[in-house]
């Protein structure tokens, strides 16, 4: 399921990253790679705050929807 449907506070493993090459490279540079653990910290104004590799990153819903957990 896309991470935008995940409950806040649950730790999940990334199964797939969708989108074109540029989008996948961008997410990979932020630490969103297959097999990595990611946690939804909160949702603010349609943006998701995600914890990955010890860092908190804000993504809009469009970009976050490309992360499949």
PDB file of N, CA, C and O in Angstrom, chain B, residues numbered from 101:
ATOM      1  N   UNK B 101       0.835  -1.184   0.000  1.00  0.00           N
ATOM      2  CA  UNK B 101       0.000   0.000   0.000  1.00  0.00           C
ATOM      3  C   UNK B 101       0.880   1.248   0.000  1.00  0.00           C
ATOM      4  O   UNK B 101       2.004   1.204   0.499  1.00  0.00           O
ATOM      5  N   UNK B 102       0.392   2.352  -0.547  1.00  0.00           N
ATOM      6  CA  UNK B 102       1.173   3.602  -0.502  1.00  0.00           C
ATOM      7  C   UNK B 102       1.301   4.095   0.939  1.00  0.00           C
ATOM      8  O   UNK B 102       0.402   3.886   1.754  1.00  0.00           O
ATOM      9  N   UNK B 103       2.389   4.731   1.240  1.00  0.00           N
ATOM     10  CA  UNK B 103       2.640   5.172   2.609  1.00  0.00           C
ATOM     11  C   UNK B 103       1.624   6.223   3.069  1.00  0.00           C
ATOM     12  O   UNK B 103       1.455   6.422   4.272  1.00  0.00           O
ATOM     13  N   UNK B 104       0.951   6.894   2.140  1.00  0.00           N
ATOM     14  CA  UNK B 104      -0.039   7.898   2.539  1.00  0.00           C
ATOM     15  C   UNK B 104      -1.237   7.253   3.234  1.00  0.00           C
ATOM     16  O   UNK B 104      -2.000   7.950   3.903  1.00  0.00           O
ATOM     17  N   UNK B 105      -1.419   5.937   3.093  1.00  0.00           N
ATOM     18  CA  UNK B 105      -2.516   5.231   3.744  1.00  0.00           C
ATOM     19  C   UNK B 105      -2.099   4.604   5.078  1.00  0.00           C
ATOM     20  O   UNK B 105      -2.934   4.041   5.786  1.00  0.00           O
ATOM     21  N   UNK B 106      -0.825   4.698   5.419  1.00  0.00           N
ATOM     22  CA  UNK B 106      -0.314   4.073   6.640  1.00  0.00           C
ATOM     23  C   UNK B 106      -0.684   4.899   7.868  1.00  0.00           C
ATOM     24  O   UNK B 106      -0.837   6.118   7.796  1.00  0.00           O
ATOM     25  N   UNK B 107      -0.823   4.210   8.988  1.00  0.00           N
ATOM     26  CA  UNK B 107      -1.151   4.876  10.255  1.00  0.00           C
ATOM     27  C   UNK B 107       0.094   5.557  10.829  1.00  0.00           C
ATOM     28  O   UNK B 107       1.214   5.076  10.658  1.00  0.00           O
ATOM     29  N   UNK B 108      -0.121   6.666  11.500  1.00  0.00           N
ATOM     30  CA  UNK B 108       0.966   7.405  12.142  1.00  0.00           C
ATOM     31  C   UNK B 108       1.611   6.563  13.239  1.00  0.00           C
ATOM     32  O   UNK B 108       0.920   5.943  14.047  1.00  0.00           O
ATOM     33  N   UNK B 109       2.935   6.550  13.255  1.00  0.00           N
ATOM     34  CA  UNK B 109       3.672   5.851  14.302  1.00  0.00           C
ATOM     35  C   UNK B 109       4.070   4.423  13.977  1.00  0.00           C
ATOM     36  O   UNK B 109       4.898   3.843  14.680  1.00  0.00           O
ATOM     37  N   UNK B 110       3.496   3.840  12.924  1.00  0.00           N
ATOM     38  CA  UNK B 110       3.849   2.464  12.556  1.00  0.00           C
ATOM     39  C   UNK B 110       5.142   2.438  11.758  1.00  0.00           C
ATOM     40  O   UNK B 110       5.334   3.235  10.840  1.00  0.00           O
ATOM     41  N   UNK B 111       6.025   1.517  12.115  1.00  0.00           N
ATOM     42  CA  UNK B 111       7.282   1.336  11.404  1.00  0.00           C
ATOM     43  C   UNK B 111       7.064   0.311  10.300  1.00  0.00           C
ATOM     44  O   UNK B 111       6.595  -0.795  10.565  1.00  0.00           O
ATOM     45  N   UNK B 112       7.400   0.669   9.066  1.00  0.00           N
ATOM     46  CA  UNK B 112       7.179  -0.209   7.918  1.00  0.00           C
ATOM     47  C   UNK B 112       8.425  -0.288   7.058  1.00  0.00           C
ATOM     48  O   UNK B 112       9.304   0.571   7.125  1.00  0.00           O
ATOM     49  N   UNK B 113       8.485  -1.334   6.250  1.00  0.00           N
ATOM     50  CA  UNK B 113       9.592  -1.521   5.326  1.00  0.00           C
ATOM     51  C   UNK B 113       9.152  -1.109   3.923  1.00  0.00           C
ATOM     52  O   UNK B 113       8.036  -1.411   3.501  1.00  0.00           O
ATOM     53  N   UNK B 114      10.028  -0.424   3.210  1.00  0.00           N
ATOM     54  CA  UNK B 114       9.728   0.016   1.844  1.00  0.00           C
ATOM     55  C   UNK B 114       9.830  -1.186   0.912  1.00  0.00           C
ATOM     56  O   UNK B 114      10.856  -1.865   0.873  1.00  0.00           O
ATOM     57  N   UNK B 115       8.764  -1.444   0.166  1.00  0.00           N
ATOM     58  CA  UNK B 115       8.719  -2.579  -0.761  1.00  0.00           C
ATOM     59  C   UNK B 115       9.028  -2.166  -2.192  1.00  0.00           C
ATOM     60  O   UNK B 115       9.618  -2.933  -2.953  1.00  0.00           O
ATOM     61  N   UNK B 116       8.622  -0.929  -2.563  1.00  0.00           N
ATOM     62  CA  UNK B 116       8.757  -0.511  -3.957  1.00  0.00           C
ATOM     63  C   UNK B 116       8.706   1.011  -4.023  1.00  0.00           C
ATOM     64  O   UNK B 116       8.039   1.655  -3.213  1.00  0.00           O
ATOM     65  N   UNK B 117       9.418   1.580  -4.996  1.00  0.00           N
ATOM     66  CA  UNK B 117       9.354   3.008  -5.284  1.00  0.00           C
ATOM     67  C   UNK B 117       8.879   3.132  -6.726  1.00  0.00           C
ATOM     68  O   UNK B 117       9.515   2.612  -7.643  1.00  0.00           O
ATOM     69  N   UNK B 118       7.755   3.824  -6.922  1.00  0.00           N
ATOM     70  CA  UNK B 118       7.221   3.980  -8.274  1.00  0.00           C
ATOM     71  C   UNK B 118       7.570   5.362  -8.812  1.00  0.00           C
ATOM     72  O   UNK B 118       8.080   6.214  -8.085  1.00  0.00           O
ATOM     73  N   UNK B 119       7.291   5.570 -10.084  1.00  0.00           N
ATOM     74  CA  UNK B 119       7.556   6.860 -10.720  1.00  0.00           C
ATOM     75  C   UNK B 119       8.646   6.735 -11.767  1.00  0.00           C
ATOM     76  O   UNK B 119       9.189   5.655 -11.999  1.00  0.00           O
ATOM     77  N   UNK B 120       8.958   7.862 -12.395  1.00  0.00           N
ATOM     78  CA  UNK B 120       9.992   7.846 -13.428  1.00  0.00           C
ATOM     79  C   UNK B 120      11.380   7.817 -12.782  1.00  0.00           C
ATOM     80  O   UNK B 120      11.501   7.898 -11.559  1.00  0.00           O
ATOM     81  N   UNK B 121      12.415   7.704 -13.597  1.00  0.00           N
ATOM     82  CA  UNK B 121      13.785   7.582 -13.082  1.00  0.00           C
ATOM     83  C   UNK B 121      14.182   8.777 -12.226  1.00  0.00           C
ATOM     84  O   UNK B 121      14.819   8.613 -11.185  1.00  0.00           O
ATOM     85  N   UNK B 122      13.810   9.971 -12.657  1.00  0.00           N
ATOM     86  CA  UNK B 122      14.170  11.180 -11.917  1.00  0.00           C
ATOM     87  C   UNK B 122      13.550  11.166 -10.520  1.00  0.00           C
ATOM     88  O   UNK B 122      14.211  11.519  -9.543  1.00  0.00           O
ATOM     89  N   UNK B 123      12.294  10.763 -10.424  1.00  0.00           N
ATOM     90  CA  UNK B 123      11.599  10.697  -9.136  1.00  0.00           C
ATOM     91  C   UNK B 123      12.232   9.647  -8.237  1.00  0.00           C
ATOM     92  O   UNK B 123      12.456   9.902  -7.054  1.00  0.00           O
ATOM     93  N   UNK B 124      12.522   8.477  -8.776  1.00  0.00           N
ATOM     94  CA  UNK B 124      13.127   7.401  -7.988  1.00  0.00           C
ATOM     95  C   UNK B 124      14.521   7.786  -7.490  1.00  0.00           C
ATOM     96  O   UNK B 124      14.889   7.465  -6.360  1.00  0.00           O
ATOM     97  N   UNK B 125      15.295   8.471  -8.332  1.00  0.00           N
ATOM     98  CA  UNK B 125      16.630   8.927  -7.911  1.00  0.00           C
ATOM     99  C   UNK B 125      16.519   9.970  -6.808  1.00  0.00           C
ATOM    100  O   UNK B 125      17.300   9.951  -5.857  1.00  0.00           O
ATOM    101  N   UNK B 126      15.551  10.884  -6.927  1.00  0.00           N
ATOM    102  CA  UNK B 126      15.348  11.906  -5.904  1.00  0.00           C
ATOM    103  C   UNK B 126      15.006  11.274  -4.561  1.00  0.00           C
ATOM    104  O   UNK B 126      15.600  11.627  -3.543  1.00  0.00           O
ATOM    105  N   UNK B 127      14.056  10.346  -4.549  1.00  0.00           N
ATOM    106  CA  UNK B 127      13.667   9.683  -3.307  1.00  0.00           C
ATOM    107  C   UNK B 127      14.819   8.850  -2.742  1.00  0.00           C
ATOM    108  O   UNK B 127      15.005   8.780  -1.527  1.00  0.00           O
ATOM    109  N   UNK B 128      15.582   8.227  -3.622  1.00  0.00           N
ATOM    110  CA  UNK B 128      16.737   7.443  -3.188  1.00  0.00           C
ATOM    111  C   UNK B 128      17.780   8.346  -2.524  1.00  0.00           C
ATOM    112  O   UNK B 128      18.396   7.952  -1.533  1.00  0.00           O
ATOM    113  N   UNK B 129      17.979   9.538  -3.055  1.00  0.00           N
ATOM    114  CA  UNK B 129      18.956  10.466  -2.467  1.00  0.00           C
ATOM    115  C   UNK B 129      18.536  10.931  -1.081  1.00  0.00           C
ATOM    116  O   UNK B 129      19.380  11.339  -0.282  1.00  0.00           O
ATOM    117  N   UNK B 130      17.231  10.873  -0.785  1.00  0.00           N
ATOM    118  CA  UNK B 130      16.725  11.238   0.534  1.00  0.00           C
ATOM    119  C   UNK B 130      16.766  10.065   1.513  1.00  0.00           C
ATOM    120  O   UNK B 130      16.531  10.243   2.708  1.00  0.00           O
ATOM    121  N   UNK B 131      17.066   8.866   1.007  1.00  0.00           N
ATOM    122  CA  UNK B 131      17.151   7.689   1.875  1.00  0.00           C
ATOM    123  C   UNK B 131      16.018   6.702   1.697  1.00  0.00           C
ATOM    124  O   UNK B 131      15.985   5.675   2.376  1.00  0.00           O
ATOM    125  N   UNK B 132      15.091   6.987   0.801  1.00  0.00           N
ATOM    126  CA  UNK B 132      13.960   6.083   0.564  1.00  0.00           C
ATOM    127  C   UNK B 132      14.364   5.037  -0.462  1.00  0.00           C
ATOM    128  O   UNK B 132      14.201   5.231  -1.667  1.00  0.00           O
ATOM    129  N   UNK B 133      14.896   3.923   0.036  1.00  0.00           N
ATOM    130  CA  UNK B 133      15.337   2.825  -0.817  1.00  0.00           C
ATOM    131  C   UNK B 133      14.627   1.543  -0.385  1.00  0.00           C
ATOM    132  O   UNK B 133      14.182   1.429   0.758  1.00  0.00           O
ATOM    133  N   UNK B 134      14.525   0.599  -1.286  1.00  0.00           N
ATOM    134  CA  UNK B 134      13.840  -0.666  -1.002  1.00  0.00           C
ATOM    135  C   UNK B 134      14.527  -1.374   0.158  1.00  0.00           C
ATOM    136  O   UNK B 134      15.751  -1.498   0.196  1.00  0.00           O
ATOM    137  N   UNK B 135      13.708  -1.836   1.106  1.00  0.00           N
ATOM    138  CA  UNK B 135      14.221  -2.539   2.267  1.00  0.00           C
ATOM    139  C   UNK B 135      14.443  -1.655   3.479  1.00  0.00           C
ATOM    140  O   UNK B 135      14.579  -2.165   4.591  1.00  0.00           O
ATOM    141  N   UNK B 136      14.483  -0.355   3.297  1.00  0.00           N
ATOM    142  CA  UNK B 136      14.708   0.575   4.416  1.00  0.00           C
ATOM    143  C   UNK B 136      13.445   0.711   5.257  1.00  0.00           C
ATOM    144  O   UNK B 136      12.332   0.615   4.739  1.00  0.00           O
ATOM    145  N   UNK B 137      13.621   0.933   6.543  1.00  0.00           N
ATOM    146  CA  UNK B 137      12.497   1.131   7.451  1.00  0.00           C
ATOM    147  C   UNK B 137      12.100   2.601   7.452  1.00  0.00           C
ATOM    148  O   UNK B 137      12.950   3.490   7.506  1.00  0.00           O
ATOM    149  N   UNK B 138      10.796   2.841   7.392  1.00  0.00           N
ATOM    150  CA  UNK B 138      10.268   4.212   7.378  1.00  0.00           C
ATOM    151  C   UNK B 138       9.092   4.293   8.347  1.00  0.00           C
ATOM    152  O   UNK B 138       8.322   3.342   8.484  1.00  0.00           O
ATOM    153  N   UNK B 139       8.960   5.438   9.015  1.00  0.00           N
ATOM    154  CA  UNK B 139       7.879   5.666   9.965  1.00  0.00           C
ATOM    155  C   UNK B 139       7.173   6.964   9.626  1.00  0.00           C
ATOM    156  O   UNK B 139       7.826   7.972   9.355  1.00  0.00           O
ATOM    157  N   UNK B 140       5.841   6.954   9.638  1.00  0.00           N
ATOM    158  CA  UNK B 140       5.067   8.185   9.468  1.00  0.00           C
ATOM    159  C   UNK B 140       5.025   8.876  10.826  1.00  0.00           C
ATOM    160  O   UNK B 140       4.443   8.351  11.776  1.00  0.00           O
ATOM    161  N   UNK B 141       5.641  10.054  10.919  1.00  0.00           N
ATOM    162  CA  UNK B 141       5.692  10.805  12.172  1.00  0.00           C
ATOM    163  C   UNK B 141       4.405  11.596  12.352  1.00  0.00           C
ATOM    164  O   UNK B 141       3.787  11.551  13.416  1.00  0.00           O
ATOM    165  N   UNK B 142       3.999  12.325  11.309  1.00  0.00           N
ATOM    166  CA  UNK B 142       2.760  13.103  11.381  1.00  0.00           C
ATOM    167  C   UNK B 142       2.332  13.534   9.994  1.00  0.00           C
ATOM    168  O   UNK B 142       3.049  13.344   9.011  1.00  0.00           O
ATOM    169  N   UNK B 143       1.142  14.122   9.937  1.00  0.00           N
ATOM    170  CA  UNK B 143       0.608  14.655   8.690  1.00  0.00           C
ATOM    171  C   UNK B 143       0.178  16.087   8.948  1.00  0.00           C
ATOM    172  O   UNK B 143      -0.657  16.345   9.815  1.00  0.00           O
ATOM    173  N   UNK B 144       0.745  17.013   8.199  1.00  0.00           N
ATOM    174  CA  UNK B 144       0.460  18.430   8.383  1.00  0.00           C
ATOM    175  C   UNK B 144       0.055  19.065   7.055  1.00  0.00           C
ATOM    176  O   UNK B 144       0.854  19.114   6.120  1.00  0.00           O
ATOM    177  N   UNK B 145      -1.159  19.542   6.974  1.00  0.00           N
ATOM    178  CA  UNK B 145      -1.607  20.251   5.778  1.00  0.00           C
ATOM    179  C   UNK B 145      -1.458  19.482   4.493  1.00  0.00           C
ATOM    180  O   UNK B 145      -1.172  20.072   3.452  1.00  0.00           O
ATOM    181  N   UNK B 146      -1.643  18.181   4.538  1.00  0.00           N
ATOM    182  CA  UNK B 146      -1.514  17.364   3.336  1.00  0.00           C
ATOM    183  C   UNK B 146      -0.108  16.844   3.109  1.00  0.00           C
ATOM    184  O   UNK B 146       0.098  15.995   2.242  1.00  0.00           O
ATOM    185  N   UNK B 147       0.864  17.331   3.864  1.00  0.00           N
ATOM    186  CA  UNK B 147       2.233  16.839   3.758  1.00  0.00           C
ATOM    187  C   UNK B 147       2.476  15.777   4.815  1.00  0.00           C
ATOM    188  O   UNK B 147       1.884  15.822   5.893  1.00  0.00           O
ATOM    189  N   UNK B 148       3.343  14.825   4.509  1.00  0.00           N
ATOM    190  CA  UNK B 148       3.702  13.781   5.469  1.00  0.00           C
ATOM    191  C   UNK B 148       5.095  14.047   6.012  1.00  0.00           C
ATOM    192  O   UNK B 148       6.012  14.379   5.261  1.00  0.00           O
ATOM    193  N   UNK B 149       5.244  13.901   7.301  1.00  0.00           N
ATOM    194  CA  UNK B 149       6.558  13.953   7.934  1.00  0.00           C
ATOM    195  C   UNK B 149       6.969  12.506   8.155  1.00  0.00           C
ATOM    196  O   UNK B 149       6.301  11.772   8.884  1.00  0.00           O
ATOM    197  N   UNK B 150       8.068  12.092   7.525  1.00  0.00           N
ATOM    198  CA  UNK B 150       8.519  10.707   7.572  1.00  0.00           C
ATOM    199  C   UNK B 150       9.883  10.623   8.227  1.00  0.00           C
ATOM    200  O   UNK B 150      10.721  11.508   8.054  1.00  0.00           O
ATOM    201  N   UNK B 151      10.101   9.564   8.975  1.00  0.00           N
ATOM    202  CA  UNK B 151      11.387   9.311   9.605  1.00  0.00           C
ATOM    203  C   UNK B 151      12.047   8.163   8.847  1.00  0.00           C
ATOM    204  O   UNK B 151      11.527   7.047   8.830  1.00  0.00           O
ATOM    205  N   UNK B 152      13.186   8.436   8.225  1.00  0.00           N
ATOM    206  CA  UNK B 152      13.927   7.412   7.506  1.00  0.00           C
ATOM    207  C   UNK B 152      15.412   7.625   7.777  1.00  0.00           C
ATOM    208  O   UNK B 152      15.910   8.747   7.683  1.00  0.00           O
ATOM    209  N   UNK B 153      16.111   6.560   8.111  1.00  0.00           N
ATOM    210  CA  UNK B 153      17.551   6.609   8.410  1.00  0.00           C
ATOM    211  C   UNK B 153      17.884   7.673   9.449  1.00  0.00           C
ATOM    212  O   UNK B 153      18.904   8.352   9.335  1.00  0.00           O
ATOM    213  N   UNK B 154      17.029   7.822  10.464  1.00  0.00           N
ATOM    214  CA  UNK B 154      17.293   8.762  11.540  1.00  0.00           C
ATOM    215  C   UNK B 154      17.026  10.217  11.217  1.00  0.00           C
ATOM    216  O   UNK B 154      17.318  11.090  12.034  1.00  0.00           O
ATOM    217  N   UNK B 155      16.475  10.501  10.042  1.00  0.00           N
ATOM    218  CA  UNK B 155      16.168  11.875   9.643  1.00  0.00           C
ATOM    219  C   UNK B 155      14.679  12.037   9.405  1.00  0.00           C
ATOM    220  O   UNK B 155      14.011  11.108   8.951  1.00  0.00           O
ATOM    221  N   UNK B 156      14.165  13.206   9.711  1.00  0.00           N
ATOM    222  CA  UNK B 156      12.763  13.514   9.432  1.00  0.00           C
ATOM    223  C   UNK B 156      12.692  14.306   8.136  1.00  0.00           C
ATOM    224  O   UNK B 156      13.383  15.309   7.961  1.00  0.00           O
ATOM    225  N   UNK B 157      11.845  13.835   7.235  1.00  0.00           N
ATOM    226  CA  UNK B 157      11.720  14.440   5.913  1.00  0.00           C
ATOM    227  C   UNK B 157      10.253  14.703   5.627  1.00  0.00           C
ATOM    228  O   UNK B 157       9.405  13.843   5.863  1.00  0.00           O
ATOM    229  N   UNK B 158       9.952  15.894   5.118  1.00  0.00           N
ATOM    230  CA  UNK B 158       8.582  16.248   4.739  1.00  0.00           C
ATOM    231  C   UNK B 158       8.418  16.031   3.235  1.00  0.00           C
ATOM    232  O   UNK B 158       9.218  16.516   2.436  1.00  0.00           O
ATOM    233  N   UNK B 159       7.370  15.293   2.864  1.00  0.00           N
ATOM    234  CA  UNK B 159       7.045  15.069   1.459  1.00  0.00           C
ATOM    235  C   UNK B 159       5.582  15.421   1.228  1.00  0.00           C
ATOM    236  O   UNK B 159       4.740  15.182   2.094  1.00  0.00           O
ATOM    237  N   UNK B 160       5.276  15.990   0.057  1.00  0.00           N
ATOM    238  CA  UNK B 160       3.869  16.223  -0.263  1.00  0.00           C
ATOM    239  C   UNK B 160       3.205  14.888  -0.592  1.00  0.00           C
ATOM    240  O   UNK B 160       3.884  13.892  -0.841  1.00  0.00           O
ATOM    241  N   UNK B 161       1.891  14.877  -0.590  1.00  0.00           N
ATOM    242  CA  UNK B 161       1.151  13.626  -0.789  1.00  0.00           C
ATOM    243  C   UNK B 161       1.462  12.986  -2.134  1.00  0.00           C
ATOM    244  O   UNK B 161       1.503  11.760  -2.234  1.00  0.00           O
ATOM    245  N   UNK B 162       1.682  13.783  -3.162  1.00  0.00           N
ATOM    246  CA  UNK B 162       1.987  13.243  -4.479  1.00  0.00           C
ATOM    247  C   UNK B 162       3.285  12.454  -4.499  1.00  0.00           C
ATOM    248  O   UNK B 162       3.355  11.363  -5.065  1.00  0.00           O
ATOM    249  N   UNK B 163       4.309  13.016  -3.875  1.00  0.00           N
ATOM    250  CA  UNK B 163       5.604  12.338  -3.838  1.00  0.00           C
ATOM    251  C   UNK B 163       5.540  11.137  -2.884  1.00  0.00           C
ATOM    252  O   UNK B 163       6.078  10.074  -3.194  1.00  0.00           O
ATOM    253  N   UNK B 164       4.894  11.298  -1.744  1.00  0.00           N
ATOM    254  CA  UNK B 164       4.793  10.208  -0.770  1.00  0.00           C
ATOM    255  C   UNK B 164       4.013   9.018  -1.322  1.00  0.00           C
ATOM    256  O   UNK B 164       4.277   7.874  -0.954  1.00  0.00           O
ATOM    257  N   UNK B 165       3.055   9.289  -2.202  1.00  0.00           N
ATOM    258  CA  UNK B 165       2.235   8.200  -2.751  1.00  0.00           C
ATOM    259  C   UNK B 165       3.062   7.259  -3.625  1.00  0.00           C
ATOM    260  O   UNK B 165       2.603   6.161  -3.941  1.00  0.00           O
ATOM    261  N   UNK B 166       4.256   7.658  -4.019  1.00  0.00           N
ATOM    262  CA  UNK B 166       5.123   6.809  -4.833  1.00  0.00           C
ATOM    263  C   UNK B 166       5.892   5.792  -3.989  1.00  0.00           C
ATOM    264  O   UNK B 166       6.527   4.889  -4.534  1.00  0.00           O
ATOM    265  N   UNK B 167       5.839   5.934  -2.663  1.00  0.00           N
ATOM    266  CA  UNK B 167       6.527   5.012  -1.755  1.00  0.00           C
ATOM    267  C   UNK B 167       5.544   3.929  -1.333  1.00  0.00           C
ATOM    268  O   UNK B 167       4.557   4.209  -0.654  1.00  0.00           O
ATOM    269  N   UNK B 168       5.815   2.693  -1.735  1.00  0.00           N
ATOM    270  CA  UNK B 168       4.955   1.559  -1.425  1.00  0.00           C
ATOM    271  C   UNK B 168       5.580   0.779  -0.274  1.00  0.00           C
ATOM    272  O   UNK B 168       6.748   0.395  -0.326  1.00  0.00           O
ATOM    273  N   UNK B 169       4.762   0.548   0.786  1.00  0.00           N
ATOM    274  CA  UNK B 169       5.252  -0.181   1.970  1.00  0.00           C
ATOM    275  C   UNK B 169       4.504  -1.488   2.122  1.00  0.00           C
ATOM    276  O   UNK B 169       4.769  -2.245   3.055  1.00  0.00           O
TER     277      UNK B 169
END
